[in-house]
Amino acid sequence: MFSLIATSLIDGASLLPFVFSFLKTLFLFTKSDFKTILIPVTVFAATTAPHVDSASGVQVLCWTWLHCLHCALANQSLDPDEDALNKPDRPIPSGRVTVAQTRVMRWACIIPCLALSAMYSTRVVQASAALAFFLYIYNELKFNAHWLSRNFLNGAGLACFEVGATLIAGRDRSTLDTTSKLAIAISTSIFMTTIHTQDFKDLLGDEKIGRKTLPMVFPWASRISVIIELTAWSFALRYIWNTNTATSVVMVTLSSIVGARFLFMDSIDSDQKSFYLYNVWLTFANSLPALTIRAL
């Protein structure tokens, strides 16, 4: 890939196709993060930030996507065998880039992440740096191999995304109010306790690389836990955010549908579709702070 860059710079006629190809590669790295991180975090920031700046939407998207790319480069360059089974269309298993090239981009990506964050505030830089730290522990130190540390670090990483995005969405990019802090704490807790929903569809790849996810260690109990946890959170969120009956009915209905699917439909294709529905429930849950009166 890097030799193509030099060739393209010399041959101007081939530069445009290369740029489109490179952008497509970056998109493919982050494609699966649109439903799990980019959309939920953007909705969360827009509904949670104090005194939302209406012009900040694109900035939130750009900041969140760039940090999604950083995470994707780190994750996908360390476990290419898993992707070869679970997600063969990703850039490494499909042959668009090599592992070595991805590792270079993984470490280089820290620079634009911190530089973009510095345009907003020190607090946003801290969120970006914390995400890089958790990402190093998760991948290079292999804390992703056990379900307990894996779930905890996934939640910690999400908190970094939400802090940074929420700060950027607000007019004061150096501070969060009480409602925002509570929303981030709740969202992180939901993610930590339910994110194993993403692991059902990846059992084959996880088994091949020896990763001990919750669905692998406790196959039946982990499926039962989904409907229990989502329903419990749906009821809890009604009282935390004081939502109306109609909103609560939608939340409980969604949680029941998602939980029942994971419990009774256990094919890889079904688990993939159930995970999409889980992200609909999660995005809806993340939007609930907009329905409450902000703390002074």
N, C-alpha and C positions, 0 to 999 in steps of 0.2 A: 504493500500500500504506500509506504513512504517513498519508494522509488518512483511510483506513479505520480506523486506530488511533484518531484523534481522534473519528470518528463513533461507533465502538464504545464509547468511554469515556462518551460522552453518552447513547447508547442502550444501556442495560444488557442488553436482550433480545438484542442482536446480538453481545454480547461473546464468549459461549461458542463460537459457530460460527467467529468470527474467530480465536480462540485455536487451535482445532483446525486451521483452515486454515493458520495461520502455522506451527504445529508440523509439519504435513505438508510445507510448503515447506522447512523446515529439514532434514527427513528426506530429501527428494528431492535436496537439495544434496549430502548425504553418502551417499546410497544405494550408490553404486559403491565407496565407501571401506570398506564393511563387510568385503568379502572381501580387499581389498588391504592395509589398515592396521588397522582396528579389531580384527578377530578375531586376525590374526597377532601384533600387538603385545601384545594382552591375554594370549594364550597364552605369548608370550615372557616377559613380565613375571612371570607366575605361576610359570613353570618356572625362571626365572633369578635372581630376586631372592634375596638372602641372608636367611635367617630370615623367610620369607614370613608376612605378617600375614593370617590367614584372613578378616578382616573388610574387607580392602582391595579386594576384587574390584570392587564397584560404583564405588568411587572411581577405580580405574584406568580403568574403562569411561567414566566421565563425563569425566575429564581428557582421555583419548585422543579421545573423540568431539568435544569442544569444539575441540580443536586440528585435528581433521579438518575441522570446519566452517570454521575460519579458512582452512585451505588451499583448501577447495572454493570459498569465496566469492572468494578471490583468483584462482584458476585460471579459474573459469567466467565471471567478469566481464570478463576480458581477451580471451577467445577464443570469443565466442558463436557465430561463424560455424562453427567446428569442431563445437560441440555440436549445431547445427542439423542437421548431417549425421549425426554419429555417435551422439548421445544426445538426440534431440528431446523426450524426456519430462522433461528437466531443467527447473528453474523458469524460466530465462530464455527458452529457445526455445519453451517451452509457454505463455508469456505470464503466468505467475503473478506475476513481478516484473520490473522493468526493470533494465537494466545500471546506470543511475545509482543506483537503490536498493540494488543488490547492492554497489556500490563503497562506499557509505556503511556498510553492514553489515560489509564487509571490514575497514575501518580501525577501526570501533567494536569489532570482535570481539577486538582485541588487549587491550583493557582487562580483560574477564572472564577471558581466558586467563592474563594475568599475575596477576590478583587471586586466581584459584583456585590457581595455582601457589604463590603466597606463603603459602597456608595450610599448606603442607607444609615447604618448606625453601628456602634460597637456591639450592641446586643445582638444584632443580626450576624455579625462576624463570629461572635461567641457560639451562636446556634450552628453556623456552618462548621466551625472548628470542632465542636462537640460531635457533630455527625461524622466527621472524618475520623475522630478518635474511636467512636463506637464501631464504625465500619472496619477499622483496623483490627479491633478485638474480635469482631464477628467473623471476619474472613481469615486474615493472616495468622491470628492466634487460635483459630479453629473452635471458637466458642459456639459456632453454628452447628456443631456435631451433636449436641444434646438438646432435647426439646425445651428444657427449663431455661437454660441460658439463651437459647435461640429465641424463645418467646419474649424473654425480658429485654434482650437487645433490640428486637424488632419494635417493641413498645418505646424504648428509649430513643431509637432512631426516628420514629414517628413524632415524638415530642419535639425533637429538633426541627423537623419539617414544619410542624404547626407553629412553633414559636417564631421561626423566621418568617414564614408566610403571613402570620397574623400581624406581626410588627410592620411588615411592608404594606399590608392592606390598610392600616390605620394612618391617621394624619400625624400622630406622634409616634415615630418609628424607634423610640428609645424606651418605651414603657408599655406595660399591659395592665389593664384594670382587673379588679377582683373577678368579674364574670369571665374574662378571657382565661385567667389562670385556672379557675375552676373547670372551665370547659376543656382545657388542655389536659388537666389531670384526669378527668372522666374519660375523655377520648383515648388517652394512653392506656388507661385501665381496661377499657373495652377491647382495645387492640391486643393487649397482652393476653387476655383471657379467651379470645376467640380467633386469633390469627391462625391457629392450626387448621382452620377451614381451607387454607390455601395448600396444605400439605397432602390432602387426600388424593388430588389429581396427579401428584408427583411421586407416588409411592415407588414406582419402578426405578426411577432415577435415583431416588434417595437410598433405596436398598442397594443399588449397585455401588455407590460410593461410601456406604456404611454410615449414613447419617441417621441418627436415632430421633426421628420426629415423633410427636405424640400419637398420630394415627398408626405408626409402625409399632410403637411400644404397647399401646393400649387400643387395639383396633376397634373393638365394640364400644368400650367406654367413651372413647373420643367422639364417636358418632352420636351417642346418646347425649353427651355433654353439650352439643351444639344447640339443640332445641331448648335445653334447660337454661343455658347461659344467655342466649339471645332473648328468650321470653323474660327471664329475670331482669335483664338490663332494660328491656322495653318498659316493664312496670316501674323500675327504679327511675328511669328518665322522666316518667310522667310527674313524679313527685319532686325530683330535683329541679326540673325546668317549669313545673306547674302548667303543663300543656293541657289543652282541652280534650274532651272525650273522643272526638273524631280523630285527632292526631294519634291518640293512644291506641285506638282500634286499628288504625293503619299499621302502626309499629308492631303491635302484637300479632296481627294477621301476617305481616311479612315475616316476622321471626318464626311463626308456626310453619309457614310454607317452606322457608329455607331449612329449618330444623328437620321437618318431615322428609324433605328430599334427601338430605345427607343420611338420614336414618334408614330409609327404605330403598333408595336408588344409589347403588354403590359402584356403578361402572365408571370408568375414567371419564367418558363423555358426560355422564350425568353429574359427576363431581365438578367438572369444569363449568357446567351451566349453573349448578348450585352455588358455586363460588361467585359467579357473576351476580346472582340474586343477593348473595351475602353483601356484596359491595353496594348494591342499591340500598339495602337496609342500613349499612354503615354510613353512607352518604346522607340518608335521611336523618339518622341519629345525630350526625355532625351538624346538621342544620337547625337543630332544636334550640340552641342558644338564642337564635334570632327571635324566638317567640316569648322570651322572658324579659322582664324589666331589668335594665342594666344597673349593677351596683354603683352607688355614688362614690 
